[in-house]
Amino acid sequence: MAKPPPTGLGSPGDAPLELTDASELKGSLGADGASPHVGGGAGAVVKGMTWIASSNVVSRVIAFLGQVVTAWLLLPEDFGAYAFAISISAAVAALRGGGVAELIIKNAGGFDSKAPLYFTYSLALNLIATALLMIPAAIYLSKNAAVGVVLIAVAIAIPLGTPATVCKAKLAVDHRFKEIASINLGSAVVWQAGVAGFALMGFGAKSFALPAIFQAIYESVMSVRYAKTAPLLRSAKISDFVSIFKETRWIMISTAALALATTGDYFAVGIIASARTVGIYFFSFQLIVAVTTPVNSAIEIVLPALLARLNGDSARQVRAFARIVAVIASAGLSALGALLITLPTAIHWTWHGKWDMATPAVLTLAVCLPAWLLVAAGRSLIEARGLWRSRFVFLAVYGAGGMSSAAIGALLGKGVQPIATCVAIFYVSFTLALLISLTKLGVRLRVTAGALFVPLIINLIAFASSQLLDAVLPAGIAPPISVGMRFVCFMLMVLAGNWLLLRGYWEEILGIVLKSARRPV
């Protein structure tokens, strides 16, 4: 997925495994609210998505709690070293796994006969990635030991995670999403507990090193255990590898673009600015990501499949997409308003003023939240249409733009705020450009604008009401009480507006997803 990254305070081993096969889902989402017909294997997929989405939510909660703890124990410079290290590791993202997981899911049959070849191919590419990553690791050991140590740990973890790549894909083929969710959840616990534990022992930025290795080992062991198969090496011809590469090259290229979109901005800032500035920017970004990722992941899991069913009826697909955009815009803008009201006090009270210098950047980056969700919706339509090269171009521009905007902000100097401002401007601008470009897919601009207008008005009125309430509250009232009252006022106004103006949209979309999830397998 595009920004946000697949992490809260995430690990370098976090990588999205795209499990959705749009062709399998038998539901529809049209203007008339037709009920889906999901059965057999499709029902298992939908229920599996529920497991994955639920584990994502719990994992993000764990990640957020991990960030709360590590932010108490570590300095901005420590976060900066880690962010810069994982941005360097993104250079080998295209090699990691070699797209084998997606290939296994696509070619579900004959896993037992092909697994050794897939494992050998994936391990070979992972070892190449390790060797390449050791080069900057050796360089940075003398320049910045913390960065070098983290890079070495990530390099070692890459091949250790190869069995997990193959076996988790096997679990997906077998529709054993509950086991995948369990592995992902346990992986999050291993990572966060490891980082917090080493930070507590005073390892500083090096606290991020060994947990990466522990996480890779855990995922591989548990994946092999659940899959009840241990991938073995086999001799292979060059022609075998070439054949696999031809099938996975666009997946690998898209993975590289996704890595650029995920961590490229950290690299750009790290090259230009100080480690402290990178650390504050990383901290600020991750707070917003922690809120955004569960919803963003759910959109990317469910929406392409639902829209793909309507590929034969473009008019209904466009109407459905417009309704989805309205709901997503409403949810994203509501989350933005809630964050603008609560974050300054929450940051100050949670860390007793230690991270107050990050508050302006956090509030600026919060503007990205609705933009990211709308981008996920637009990307879902592109994937539903099967426009994979357009998807790659989308990710490439998205990643390069985020990286460039962060670099421009860093060049402006004056700390993290110019960086946050430039990044926010880019993501909002990109979102608007994407929605406009969807006219080429038949989504008229008037339809998109109409879908955005009502949620925008609802949330502007709600936010203005909360600010007026603050003006009439008695002087000297405790900040948490003031914030709480403004938040309640804002949410009541938002709920009232959605009930009056968007109720039908919410009922249709939530109803179709819930009915799909409850339908027996």
N, C-alpha and C positions, 0 to 999 in steps of 0.2 A: 504494500500500500504506500501511497504518497505520504507527505507530512500529514499527521504527526508520525514520528517514528514508532515502531512497535515496542515501545518501552515506556516505563514510568521513570524510574531511575534504572534503566535497563542494562542488560548485559550485552557484550559483544556477540554472544551466541544467539541472540534473539533474531529469528528470521521467520517471516510469515510463510506458512505452508498453505497454498491455496487449494482448498479441498472441494470447492463448489464445481459441480458439473451441471451447467445450466440446462443441458438437454435432458437431464433426468427428472427435473422438477415439473410436475404436471399442473401447477397452479396458474392462475391468471390474476392480474390486477388491472382492472379497467375502470372506466369512468362510472360504470353502472354497479361497481362493487361485486362483481361475480365471485362466487366462492370458488376456491381452488379444489381441484380433484387430485389429491396426493395419496398415493398408495404404494404398496410393495416397497421396492428399494428406495423410491423417492421419499416415502414417509420416513424411512430410516435416516436418509440424508438430512431431512428437515429437523428430526429429533436430534441428530448428531450436531447440527448447527447450533441447537439450543445448548447442548453440552459445551461446545467450543466457546460460544458467546458468554455463557455463565462463568466458565473458567477464566476467560479474558477479564471479566469484570473483577473477579476475586483476585486475579493476578495483579491488576492495576491498583487495587486497594492495598495489596501487600507491597507493591512498588512504591506507592505514596507513603506508606508507613516507613518503608526503608529510607526514603528520601528525608523524612522528618528526622529520623535517628541519625543518619550520616551527616545531615546538614548541621546537627549539633556538634558532631565529633570532628568533622573535617573543615578545612579552610577553602576559600574560593580558589586558591592556587592548586589545591588537590583535585578539585573538580575540573579545573582547567587542563591539568595534565592528562586526566582520564579522557576527557572529551576530545582532546587533540589526538590521543593514541587511537581511539576507536575510529576517528575520521581518517587516519592513515590506513588503518586496516581495511577500510572500505575499498581501497585500491585493488584488492584481490577478491572483491565480492563476486565477480562474475565466475571465478573458478570454484568457489565454495559449493560443493555438492554437484556442480556441473549440470543442474537442472534435472537430475535423476529422479527426484521425488515426484515432480510433475509428470515425468515420462512414465513412471510406474503407475501413477493414478490414471493417466490417459490410456495406457495399454494394460488394463487390469488383468487380462488373462495371461497365463503362462508365467506367473511370478517365480515359481520354484525353479524353472529352467533358466530364467534370465537374471535372477537375483545375483548370482556370483559375478556375472559380467558387469551388471550395474554397479555392484559394490566395488569391483576392481577399478572401473572407470572413475567413480566418484573419489575413491581413495587416492588414485594417481593425481587427479586434479587438486585434491586437498593438500597432498604433499608438495606439489608445485607451489601452491599458495603459501604454505608454511615456509618453504625455502625463500620465496620472494619477500615475505614479511620479515624474515630474519635480517635482511639487509638494512632497512631503516632502523630495526631494533638495535643492531650493532652500532649504528651511527649515533643514535640517541642515548645509548648507555653512557657515553662520555659527555654528551651535551646536557642531557636531562635524564638522570637515571630512572626516575619514576616512569617517564614515557617509555623508555627502553624496556623496563621490566614488564610493564603491561603489554607491550607489543609481543614480547617473547611468550608470555602466558597465552595470549590470543592465538599466536602462531602454533603453539603446542596443542591448544584445544581444538583447532580446526580438524586435524585428522582423527582425533579421539571421538569426534562427533559423527564420524562417517556411518557407523552402525545405526545410529539414531535416524539419520537421513533415510536410509533404506527401509528400516523396520517401521518407522512412523508412517511412511507411505503405504506399506503393506497393511497397517492397521486401518488406514483411510480407505483402501480398496475393499477391505472386509467390513466397512461401515462401523468400526469399533471406535467411535468418536469419544465415548466415555473414557476409554483408556488413554486416548490422546490428550483429552482434557486433564486427566489425572497426571500425566507426565508433564504437561505444561505448567500445571499448578505446583507440582513438586519442584520443578526446575526453578520457578520463581522464588520459592522458599529457600532453596539451596543458595541461589545467587544473593538474595537480600540478606540472609542470615550470615553468609560468609563475609560479605563486604562490611556489614555492621560489626561483626566479631573482630575482624582484623583492624578496623578503624578504632574500635574500643581498646585494642592492644597497642595503638599508637603507630600503625604502619603508614599512615597518611595516604598519599595517592597510590601507593603500592597495595593498599587494601583491595584494589580492584583486580589484582593479578591472579592469585591462586583460585578465587571463586570461579573464574572463567573455566579453569581446568576441571574443578569439581563438578561444575554444571554439565560440561560435556560428557564426563564419565557417567554421571547420574542418568542423563538422558539416554545414553547408549545402553547402559545396563538395563534400565527399565523398559526400553523399547524392545530389546531382544527378549526380555522376560515375557512381556505381553504378547509379542508376535510369535513366541515359541519357535523361533528360528534364528540361527546365527549365520549371517552372511559370510561366505567363504571366498577367498581369492581364487581366481582361475586364470590360466594363461589366455591371452587374447591377442588377436592380430591387430595390426594398425587399422586395417579396414573396418574392424568391429568398432573401434573408437571413433573413426571418421563417421560411420553410420549413425552412432549415437549423437555425435556433435551436430550433424545435419538436422536432427530432430529437435535438439535442445538449444541451438544457437540463439534463437530469439528470446528464449527464456533466460539464458545467461546474460545477454545484452540488457534485457529489461531489469534483471537483478542488479547489474552494475548501475543502471540509471536510478533504480530505487535506492541503492546505497548512497549514491550522490545526493539524492533528494533528502535522505535521512540524516546524513552527517556531514555533507559538504560544507555547510555553513560554519561548523565548528573548525574545520580545517582552514577555511578562509580567514576566520578571525584569529586563529592560533598563529598563522604565518605573520600577521600584521601587528596584532595587539599583544599585550602581556598575558601571562597565564592567569592572573587575577581577573582580567576582563573576560577571558574565555570562560572562567569558572562561574562568574556572576551571570553571564549570558546563558550558560548551560543550565544553571539552577533555575533561572527565570523561565526558560523554554520548557524544562521538564515539568514544572508546576502546571502549565497549561496543557501539556501533553497528557498528564495524569488524568485530567478531566475529560479530554477529548477522545482518547484512544478507545475506550470501550464502545462508545457510540459509533465511532468511525469504523471500527472492526465489524460491528454488527451490520452496518450499511454495506460494507464490501463483501460480506459473506452472503447476505440474503438478497440484496437488490439486483445484482446481475442476473441471478437465476429467475427472479420474478419477472423482470423486464424481458428476458430472452424468450419467454413463453409467448410474448406478444409480437415477436418479430414478423409474423405473417400478417399483422394488422397494425400498421404504423400509426394510424389515427388513434386507436385505443392506447397504443404504447405511449404516444406523446401526451395524451390526456392523463394517463396514469403517472407519467414522469412529472407533469406539472403539479399534480396533487402531492406527490412525494416531495418535490422541491418546497412546496408551501409548508408542509409539516416539518421538514428538516430545517428550513429557515426559521420557523417559529421556535423550535427547540434550541437551535444554535444561538439565536438572538436572546432568548430567555436566559440561557446559560451565561452569555456574555454580560447581560445586565446584572445577574446574581453575583458574578465574579467581581465586577466593578464596585459593587456595594460592599462585599464582604472581605475581599482579599487584603486590603491595607491593614485592617485590624487583625485579621487571621495571621498574616505573616508576622506582625509585630508581637502578638501574644504567643504564637507557637514557638518562636525562636528568641523571645525576649530581646528583640532589637538587633540581633546579630546580622540578619539579612535585610534590614530595612532599606539598605542602599539599592536592593534589587527591586523594590516595590514599583517604581515608575516603569521599569522595563517589563515587569510582569503584566502590569495593566495595559501597556501598549501591545504586548504580544497576545493578550487576551482577545484582541480584535481578530486574530487569525482563527479563532475557534469556529465561528459560523462559516468562515471562508473554507476551512478544511473540510467541513461536513458537506458543503455544497460541491466542492471539488470531488469528493468521494462519490456523490450522486452522479455528477457528470461523467466521471470515469466509469461508473457502473453501466451507464447507457452505452458507452463506447465498447466495453467488454461484452455487453449483451448482444451487440451487433456483430461481434467477432472481428473487430477492427484492430488486430494485434499490432500492426506496424504503427497505426495511429496512437495506440497505447504507449508504444515505445517512445515515439516522438513527444508525446504528452509528458512522460516521466523525465525524459532528457531535458526538455525545456524547463520543467518544474524544478528539477535538481539544479541545473545550471543557473537558473534565475535566483533561486534561494541562496546559492553560494555567492553569486555576484552581488546581490543586494547586501549580504552580510559583509562582504569585502568592502563595498562602498562605504557602508556605515563605519567600519573599522578605520578606513582611511580618513574619515572626517575627524577622527579623534574624539576627545572629550568623554571617554568612558563607554559604557554599554548602551546608554540611551539612544545615540544615533544609530547604532546597529539594530536595536529593536525596532526603531521607527522605520528604517529602510526595509527591513524584513517584512514588517506588517504591511507596508505600502505595496510591496511586491505581491504578497499572497492575496491581498484584497483585489489588486489590479488583475492578477492572473485569473482569479475566480470570475470576475466580470467578463474578461476576455473569453474564457472557456464557455460561459453561458451564452455569450453572443455567437461564438463559433458553432454552437450546437444547431444553429439555423441550417447548417449544411446537412444535418441529420433529420431535418423536418420539424425541429422544435422552433416555432416562430418566436421572435423576440417579444412580441406583445404578450404571448402566453407566459413566457418566463417572467417578464416584468410584472404581470398580474399576479403570479404565484408569490412573488417576493413582496409586493406592495402591502398586502394586508398584514402579514407577520411584522413587517417593519413598523407600521403604524401602531399596532397593538403594543409592541415593546417600547416604542418611543413614548407613548402615553403613560405606560406603566412606570418607566424609569423617571419621567418628569414628575409623576405623582409621588414617587418615593423621595425625590429630592425636595419637593415642596413640603413633605411631611417633616423632613430634617430641619427645615427652616422654622417650623412652628413648634418644634419640641422645646421643652424648657432648657435653659442654659445650665450647664454643669451636669447634665445627665451622663452616666457612665457610657463610654464608647461601645462596649458590647451590647448594651441595651438599645442604644440608638441604632446601631447597625442591624440588630435583630428586628426592630420595628420597621425599619426601611425595607429590609428583605421581605418581611411578611406582607407589607403593603404592595411591594413590587410583584410578588408571586400571586397574590390575590387578584390584582389587576390583570396579570397575564392569563391566569386561569379563566377569569371572566371573559376576556377577549377571545380566547380560543374556544370557549363554550359557545359564545354567541356567533362567531364568524367562521370558525374552522372545525366545528364539532363533527360535521359529516366526513371531512377528510380524515380526521383522527380515527373515527369509528371504523371507516372502511379499511384503512391500512392496518391498524392494530388487529382488527377482527380477522382479516385474511391470514396474517402471520400466526395468530394464536390458534385459529382453526387448523392451520397446516400442522402446527406443532403437536396438537392434541389428537390428530387423526391416527388411528391405530396402524401399526406397521403390518 
